[in-house]
Amino acid sequence: MVLSINVAVLLAVIIVVRLRRRTQARKRSDEQLTVLIVLVFGVLVAPTAFGQWVADVAGQVAEGITDAGR
């Protein structure tokens, strides 16, 4: 039996666990590590169908906001 772990799923779990902790006790280095993990997660998810869907939705929201301001 071969067990494979999707790195994007593993990073998503790590992000959820890190963000559930109390924010008052965090150091600057801890926050920087969280940002780095989220950036790597974004790079891994971006080329997937889910990542493309998120980008399309964000683009439509931004376009709607721009159109509403006119």
Secondary structure, 3 states (H helix, E strand, C coil): CCCCCCHHHHHHHHHHHHHHCCCCCCCHHHHHHHHHHHHHHHHHHCCCHHHHHHHHHHHHHHHHHHHHCC
